[in-house]
Amino acid sequence: MVAGASLLEHVRFRVAALQRSGMRRDDILASDAVGIGRVVDALATVMGGFVYWPYSDHRRISEGPLVTDSGAPLVWRPNPLVGVNLAPGMPHEPPAALPMRLSVRLLNAMANAGPQVRALADARADAPPFAINSQTIGRLGATLRRRLGIKRQSLRFCAAPAESAAGILLDILPAIAARQVMVVPNEPDPSSTTIVRAIGRYHPDSMTLTLAQATALVDTPADEHTMTAMRQLHLLIADTCPVPLPLRERLTTMVGRLDIAYILAESGDAYLL
Protein backbone atom coordinates (compact mmCIF):
# COMPACT_ATOMS: atom_id res chain seq x y z
CA MET A 1 0.00 0.00 0.00
CA VAL A 2 1.12 3.57 -0.60
CA ALA A 3 -0.37 6.89 0.44
CA GLY A 4 0.31 10.34 1.80
CA ALA A 5 3.65 11.86 2.71
CA SER A 6 5.67 8.70 2.05
CA LEU A 7 4.55 8.66 -1.60
CA LEU A 8 5.38 12.35 -2.05
CA GLU A 9 8.83 11.82 -0.52
CA HIS A 10 9.54 8.95 -2.95
CA VAL A 11 8.40 11.07 -5.89
CA ARG A 12 10.56 14.07 -4.94
CA PHE A 13 13.59 11.82 -4.51
CA ARG A 14 12.93 10.29 -7.95
CA VAL A 15 12.61 13.71 -9.61
CA ALA A 16 15.89 14.88 -8.04
CA ALA A 17 17.68 11.68 -9.09
CA LEU A 18 16.48 12.01 -12.69
CA GLN A 19 17.52 15.66 -12.84
CA ARG A 20 20.97 14.79 -11.52
CA SER A 21 21.23 12.18 -14.29
CA GLY A 22 20.69 14.89 -16.88
CA MET A 23 16.93 14.76 -17.49
CA ARG A 24 15.44 18.03 -18.72
CA ARG A 25 11.86 19.20 -19.08
CA ASP A 26 10.01 17.42 -21.93
CA ASP A 27 12.52 14.55 -22.01
CA ILE A 28 10.88 11.11 -22.02
CA LEU A 29 11.03 8.78 -19.03
CA ALA A 30 10.61 5.28 -20.46
CA SER A 31 9.73 3.16 -17.44
CA ASP A 32 9.26 -0.58 -17.06
CA ALA A 33 8.63 -0.24 -13.32
CA VAL A 34 5.82 -2.21 -11.68
CA GLY A 35 4.27 -2.02 -8.24
CA ILE A 36 4.89 1.19 -6.31
CA GLY A 37 7.64 2.14 -8.77
CA ARG A 38 4.99 2.54 -11.48
CA VAL A 39 3.09 5.14 -9.44
CA VAL A 40 6.28 6.93 -8.42
CA ASP A 41 7.53 7.18 -12.01
CA ALA A 42 4.16 8.43 -13.27
CA LEU A 43 3.97 11.16 -10.64
CA ALA A 44 7.65 12.07 -11.02
CA THR A 45 7.13 12.84 -14.70
CA VAL A 46 4.26 15.21 -13.89
CA MET A 47 6.18 16.98 -11.13
CA GLY A 48 9.42 17.13 -13.11
CA GLY A 49 7.79 18.17 -16.39
CA PHE A 50 8.92 14.98 -18.15
CA VAL A 51 6.95 12.72 -20.49
CA TYR A 52 5.93 9.34 -19.04
CA TRP A 53 6.09 6.26 -21.27
CA PRO A 54 5.31 2.94 -19.55
CA TYR A 55 6.41 -0.11 -21.49
CA SER A 56 6.89 -3.84 -20.88
CA ASP A 57 9.46 -4.60 -23.58
CA HIS A 58 12.69 -2.58 -23.90
CA ARG A 59 13.04 -3.54 -27.58
CA ARG A 60 10.12 -1.27 -28.45
CA ILE A 61 12.27 1.77 -27.64
CA SER A 62 14.55 1.27 -30.64
CA GLU A 63 11.98 0.09 -33.21
CA GLY A 64 12.30 1.97 -36.50
CA PRO A 65 14.68 4.82 -37.42
CA LEU A 66 15.86 7.23 -34.74
CA VAL A 67 15.60 11.00 -34.91
CA THR A 68 18.97 12.34 -36.04
CA ASP A 69 18.41 15.94 -34.92
CA SER A 70 20.86 16.57 -32.08
CA GLY A 71 18.26 18.77 -30.38
CA ALA A 72 15.58 16.07 -30.33
CA PRO A 73 14.29 14.79 -26.97
CA LEU A 74 16.12 11.87 -25.42
CA VAL A 75 14.66 8.60 -24.21
CA TRP A 76 15.92 7.59 -20.78
CA ARG A 77 15.62 4.04 -19.48
CA PRO A 78 15.49 4.27 -15.68
CA ASN A 79 15.73 0.61 -14.68
CA PRO A 80 18.52 -1.95 -15.24
CA LEU A 81 18.10 -3.87 -18.47
CA VAL A 82 17.67 -7.62 -18.15
CA GLY A 83 18.84 -9.98 -20.88
CA VAL A 84 20.24 -7.23 -23.09
CA ASN A 85 23.45 -7.89 -25.03
CA LEU A 86 25.54 -4.79 -24.38
CA ALA A 87 28.37 -3.88 -26.73
CA PRO A 88 31.86 -5.02 -25.68
CA GLY A 89 33.35 -2.61 -23.20
CA MET A 90 30.06 -0.87 -22.47
CA PRO A 91 29.73 -0.41 -18.71
CA HIS A 92 26.83 -2.10 -16.95
CA GLU A 93 25.47 1.15 -15.59
CA PRO A 94 21.90 2.07 -14.71
CA PRO A 95 20.15 2.90 -17.99
CA ALA A 96 19.44 6.44 -16.74
CA ALA A 97 23.06 7.09 -17.71
CA LEU A 98 22.53 5.65 -21.22
CA PRO A 99 20.45 8.10 -23.27
CA MET A 100 18.90 7.15 -26.63
CA ARG A 101 17.49 9.40 -29.32
CA LEU A 102 13.73 9.33 -29.73
CA SER A 103 12.40 7.14 -32.56
CA VAL A 104 10.55 8.73 -35.47
CA ARG A 105 7.49 6.62 -34.63
CA LEU A 106 7.26 7.97 -31.11
CA LEU A 107 7.95 11.53 -32.23
CA ASN A 108 5.00 11.28 -34.66
CA ALA A 109 2.80 9.87 -31.90
CA MET A 110 3.67 12.79 -29.62
CA ALA A 111 2.95 15.37 -32.33
CA ASN A 112 -0.77 14.44 -32.39
CA ALA A 113 -1.21 15.58 -28.78
CA GLY A 114 0.28 19.04 -29.18
CA PRO A 115 3.14 20.68 -27.31
CA GLN A 116 2.00 19.80 -23.76
CA VAL A 117 2.64 16.04 -23.93
CA ARG A 118 2.91 14.38 -20.53
CA ALA A 119 2.18 10.71 -21.21
CA LEU A 120 2.58 8.08 -23.91
CA ALA A 121 0.45 4.97 -23.56
CA ASP A 122 -0.86 1.96 -25.44
CA ALA A 123 -4.56 1.90 -26.21
CA ARG A 124 -4.25 -1.85 -26.71
CA ALA A 125 -1.43 -4.34 -26.84
CA ASP A 126 -1.01 -4.37 -30.63
CA ALA A 127 -1.31 -0.60 -31.15
CA PRO A 128 1.46 2.00 -31.28
CA PRO A 129 1.63 4.42 -28.35
CA PHE A 130 -0.51 7.52 -28.45
CA ALA A 131 0.23 10.80 -26.73
CA ILE A 132 -1.82 12.45 -23.99
CA ASN A 133 -1.39 16.12 -23.26
CA SER A 134 -1.36 17.78 -19.86
CA GLN A 135 -4.73 19.47 -20.36
CA THR A 136 -6.36 16.09 -20.95
CA ILE A 137 -4.75 14.66 -17.83
CA GLY A 138 -5.96 17.56 -15.68
CA ARG A 139 -9.46 17.47 -17.13
CA LEU A 140 -9.82 13.73 -16.69
CA GLY A 141 -8.55 13.84 -13.11
CA ALA A 142 -11.18 16.39 -12.14
CA THR A 143 -13.91 14.66 -14.16
CA LEU A 144 -13.24 11.26 -12.63
CA ARG A 145 -13.33 12.59 -9.09
CA ARG A 146 -16.58 14.48 -9.71
CA ARG A 147 -18.54 12.25 -12.08
CA LEU A 148 -17.62 8.85 -10.67
CA GLY A 149 -18.25 9.90 -7.10
CA ILE A 150 -15.13 8.16 -5.79
CA LYS A 151 -14.86 8.53 -2.05
CA ARG A 152 -11.85 10.43 -0.75
CA GLN A 153 -9.24 8.47 1.17
CA SER A 154 -10.87 5.19 0.20
CA LEU A 155 -9.01 2.09 -0.97
CA ARG A 156 -8.18 1.25 -4.59
CA PHE A 157 -6.63 -1.88 -6.08
CA CYS A 158 -4.62 -0.73 -9.13
CA ALA A 159 -5.24 -3.67 -11.44
CA ALA A 160 -5.21 -2.17 -14.95
CA PRO A 161 -2.10 -3.07 -17.01
CA ALA A 162 0.79 -0.73 -16.22
CA GLU A 163 1.56 0.19 -19.83
CA SER A 164 -2.06 0.71 -20.92
CA ALA A 165 -4.08 3.89 -21.29
CA ALA A 166 -6.55 2.43 -18.80
CA GLY A 167 -3.72 2.03 -16.29
CA ILE A 168 -2.53 5.62 -16.64
CA LEU A 169 -5.68 7.63 -17.25
CA LEU A 170 -8.38 5.70 -15.47
CA ASP A 171 -6.59 3.80 -12.72
CA ILE A 172 -3.81 5.97 -11.28
CA LEU A 173 -5.57 9.31 -11.96
CA PRO A 174 -8.71 8.54 -9.92
CA ALA A 175 -6.55 7.39 -7.03
CA ILE A 176 -4.56 10.63 -7.04
CA ALA A 177 -7.59 12.89 -7.53
CA ALA A 178 -9.50 11.27 -4.66
CA ARG A 179 -6.38 10.89 -2.48
CA GLN A 180 -7.02 7.18 -2.26
CA VAL A 181 -4.82 4.57 -0.63
CA MET A 182 -3.46 2.44 -3.47
CA VAL A 183 -2.74 -1.28 -3.36
CA VAL A 184 -0.37 -1.82 -6.31
CA PRO A 185 0.44 -5.39 -7.41
CA ASN A 186 3.95 -6.34 -8.48
CA GLU A 187 2.63 -7.55 -11.84
CA PRO A 188 2.37 -5.35 -14.94
CA ASP A 189 -0.90 -7.08 -15.89
CA PRO A 190 -2.47 -8.88 -12.89
CA SER A 191 -4.25 -12.14 -13.66
CA SER A 192 -7.92 -12.68 -12.83
CA THR A 193 -6.87 -14.98 -9.97
CA THR A 194 -4.68 -12.22 -8.51
CA ILE A 195 -7.56 -9.74 -8.82
CA VAL A 196 -10.07 -12.06 -7.15
CA ARG A 197 -7.70 -12.77 -4.27
CA ALA A 198 -7.01 -9.05 -3.83
CA ILE A 199 -10.74 -8.27 -3.69
CA GLY A 200 -11.23 -10.88 -0.98
CA ARG A 201 -8.20 -9.73 1.00
CA TYR A 202 -8.35 -5.92 0.77
CA HIS A 203 -12.05 -5.19 0.10
CA PRO A 204 -11.16 -2.28 -2.24
CA ASP A 205 -13.73 0.48 -2.69
CA SER A 206 -12.90 0.97 -6.40
CA MET A 207 -11.01 -0.67 -9.23
CA THR A 208 -10.39 -0.19 -12.97
CA LEU A 209 -10.20 -3.13 -15.39
CA THR A 210 -9.77 -3.55 -19.12
CA LEU A 211 -12.42 -5.47 -21.06
CA ALA A 212 -10.25 -8.60 -21.16
CA GLN A 213 -9.69 -8.46 -17.40
CA ALA A 214 -13.40 -7.98 -16.69
CA THR A 215 -14.33 -10.87 -18.99
CA ALA A 216 -11.89 -13.17 -17.21
CA LEU A 217 -13.03 -11.95 -13.80
CA VAL A 218 -16.64 -13.12 -14.17
CA ASP A 219 -15.44 -16.66 -15.00
CA THR A 220 -12.95 -16.91 -12.12
CA PRO A 221 -14.18 -18.90 -9.09
CA ALA A 222 -14.60 -16.90 -5.89
CA ASP A 223 -15.76 -17.83 -2.40
CA GLU A 224 -18.70 -16.19 -0.66
CA HIS A 225 -16.45 -13.86 1.32
CA THR A 226 -14.97 -12.50 -1.93
CA MET A 227 -18.39 -12.23 -3.56
CA THR A 228 -19.60 -10.15 -0.61
CA ALA A 229 -16.62 -7.80 -1.04
CA MET A 230 -17.30 -7.63 -4.79
CA ARG A 231 -20.90 -6.55 -4.21
CA GLN A 232 -19.53 -3.42 -2.48
CA LEU A 233 -17.01 -2.67 -5.26
CA HIS A 234 -17.16 0.35 -7.59
CA LEU A 235 -15.88 -1.05 -10.92
CA LEU A 236 -14.84 0.94 -13.99
CA ILE A 237 -14.25 -0.91 -17.26
CA ALA A 238 -11.99 1.08 -19.61
CA ASP A 239 -11.15 -0.04 -23.14
CA THR A 240 -11.11 0.93 -26.81
CA CYS A 241 -13.97 -1.36 -27.85
CA PRO A 242 -17.61 -1.64 -26.68
CA VAL A 243 -18.46 -3.73 -23.64
CA PRO A 244 -20.92 -6.50 -24.64
CA LEU A 245 -24.38 -6.16 -23.10
CA PRO A 246 -24.36 -9.70 -21.55
CA LEU A 247 -21.13 -8.85 -19.71
CA ARG A 248 -22.60 -5.55 -18.51
CA GLU A 249 -25.71 -7.28 -17.21
CA ARG A 250 -23.72 -9.97 -15.43
CA LEU A 251 -21.32 -7.51 -13.81
CA THR A 252 -24.19 -5.25 -12.74
CA THR A 253 -25.44 -8.04 -10.47
CA MET A 254 -21.93 -8.76 -9.15
CA VAL A 255 -20.63 -5.30 -8.18
CA GLY A 256 -22.00 -2.34 -6.28
CA ARG A 257 -21.57 0.13 -9.17
CA LEU A 258 -20.46 -0.31 -12.77
CA ASP A 259 -19.14 2.47 -15.03
CA ILE A 260 -17.84 2.27 -18.61
CA ALA A 261 -15.09 4.38 -20.19
CA TYR A 262 -14.15 4.33 -23.87
CA ILE A 263 -10.60 5.32 -24.74
CA LEU A 264 -10.07 6.90 -28.15
CA ALA A 265 -6.59 5.99 -29.29
CA GLU A 266 -6.60 8.44 -32.18
CA SER A 267 -6.98 11.51 -29.97
CA GLY A 268 -5.48 10.29 -26.72
CA ASP A 269 -8.71 11.05 -24.89
CA ALA A 270 -11.42 9.15 -23.04
CA TYR A 271 -15.18 9.37 -22.71
CA LEU A 272 -17.11 8.19 -19.67
CA LEU A 273 -20.57 6.62 -19.94
N, C-alpha and C positions, 0 to 999 in steps of 0.2 A: 504494500500500500504506500501511497505517497500523497502528501498534502501539505499546504501551509508553508511556513518559513523554511523548512528543510528543502522543499522543492525549489524555492526561489534561490536559496544559497547554492544549490547544485547548478542551476542555470547560470547564475552570475559567474561562477567559477569556470564553467564551460565557455562562456563568451570571452572571458579574459584569456583563457588558454588558446582559443582560436585566434584571437587578435595578436597574441604573442607569436603565434606560428606564421603570421603574415596575412591572415584573412582581412579583406577590406569589405566595406559595404557593397552589396550587390554581387559579391562572389557567391558561388554555389557550395553548399555543404551537402555532399553526397553521403548519406548515412545508412549503414546497414544495421544500426543498433536495434535491439529488441528490449522488451521489458521497460524498466524505468528510463533507460538510456534513450529510448524512442521519444518519450515525452520531453526529456531534457533537451535533446537535439532540436526538436520542433520549436520549443519555446526560445531556445538560444538563438535560433535564426531570426525570430521576430524581434527579440530584444537587441540583437547585434546588427540588424538590418541586412542579414544574409538571405539567400534563397535556399529553402529546404527541399531536398530531393531524397525521399526514402527509396531504397532499392534492395532487392534480395539477391542480386547477382552482379558481382563487380564487373563482369565482362560487358555488361550493357553500357558502361561508361564510355568505352572506346569503340563502340559500333559506328561504322561509317567514317567519313573524312573528318578531320579536326579543323577547327578554325585557325587559320594561319596568322591572323592579325595579332600582333604582339600586345595590343591593348584590349584584347577580348577577355571576358571573365574567365577565371580559372575554376576548375573542378577540384575540390579537396576531398580526399578520402580519409575520414577521421579515425577509422578503426583498423587494426592490423589485418592484412590480407592473409587469407588461409588458402593454401594450395596454389599459390601463384608462383610461376617460374620467373624469378627476378633475373635480370641480366648479370653476367659474371662481374663481380666486384661491386655491385650495387649494395649499399648497406641495408640491413634489415631494420629500417627505422619505421616509426609510426607513419602511416600514410599521410598524416597532416603535413609532413615535411616533404611530400612528393606531389607537387602540383601537376595537373594535366590541363591542357587546353580544352575548352568546351567543344563538343562535337557540333557539326552543322545541324544535325537533326534536333538536338536539344535547343540550339539557338533559335531555330525556326519555331519550335513549340513555345518558347518563351515570348516570341514576338507577338503571338496572338493575344496575349493577356495585357499588353501595354507595358509602360515603363515601370510600373510599381509591382513587379513580380515578387512574390514571397514564398511560393510553393510550387513544386512540380510533382505531379502524382499520376498514377495509372488509373484510368477509368475502369479498366478490366485487364486481366492478365496478358492478353494478346495484343493490347493496344499500346501505341507510343505514349509517352508522358504528355500531359497537357499542363498548361501553366495557369496558376490562380493568382490574381493580383490582390494587393493588400486591402483594397476597398471591398472586394468580395468577401475576404476573410472577416473583416470587421462587421459587415452587414449580416453575414450568416451567424456570427457569434451572438449578436444581439437578437436576431430573429429566432434562433433556436431557444434561447433562454426565455423569450417572451411567448412565442407561439406554442412551444411544446410543454410549457408549464413545468419544467424540471425544477424540482425542489432544491434550494440552496443547501450546501453542505451535506447532501445525500451521498449515497454510495453508487459508484459506477464500475462495472466490469468492462474494461476496454478490449473487446473481442474482435473488432473489425481488423482485417489484414493491415499490417503496418505500412505497406507500400501502396495502399489503395487510396482513392479519393474518399471513400467512406471512412477509412481510418483517420485521415487528416481532418476533413471538413466536418464530419458528422459523428465522430467519436471523441476525439480529443477536444474539439472546440466546445461542445456542450459542457464537458467536464470543467473546462477553464471558466467559461462564462457563468456557470452556476456555482463555482468554487466547490466542486464535488471532491470527495475522496476517491482516488482512482486505484483500482486493483488491476495491475498490468501484467499479463502473462508473459513468460519468457519464451514465447513462440511467436513468430511473425504472422502466422495464420492459424489460430487455435482450432483444434478439431472439435466436432460436435460433442464428443465425450468430455473433453476438457471444459467446454462451455456448460454442459449439464452439471458436471461436478462442481464448478464454480458457483452456479446458481444455488445448488443445495448447501454449499459451505458458507457463502458470503451473503446470501439474500440481497443481491444488488437491487437498488431502486430503479435503475435504468441501464440500457444496453443498446448498442448499435450492431446490426448484423448485415452482411451482404445477402443477396437472394440465395446463393448457394449454401451459405451457412444456415439460413432460416429453414431451407428445405431439408437439410440434413438433421436439423434440431428436432423437427416434429417426428422424425422416424427413429430417434435415439431413445432407448429405454430410460425411464426415470422412476425413482421410487416416489411414494406419496409425499414424503417430506419435501422433495425437490419440486413436485408438482404444486404443492402449496405455496412455495416461494415463487414459482413461476406465475401463479395467478395474481401476485402482487407486483409483477414486473412491468415497467414501462419500456416497450420494445419499439425500436425504430429500424425499419428495413430500408437500406440505401443501396441503390444499384442503377445501372444504365438501362435496364430493360424492365418492362411491366411485371408486376407481381401477380401471378395467376389468382383468379378469384377463389378457387378451392383452397389454396394455401392461406389466403387472407381469412376465409371463413373459419378454417381450422385453428389458426393462430389466435383469432379473436376470442375463441372459447378457452384458450390456454393461458393468455396473459391478461394483465390488468388493463393495459392500454396499448393499442397498436397504431403506429404512424408509418407513413410511406414517404420516402424521399427519392426523387429521380435526379440523377447526376447527368448533366449534359457535357459530354467529353469535348464537344466542339468549342464550347465557350468557357469551359472551366467554371461552370456555375452549377447550382442545384436548386430544385424546386421542391417544396414540401407540400404534401397533400394530406 
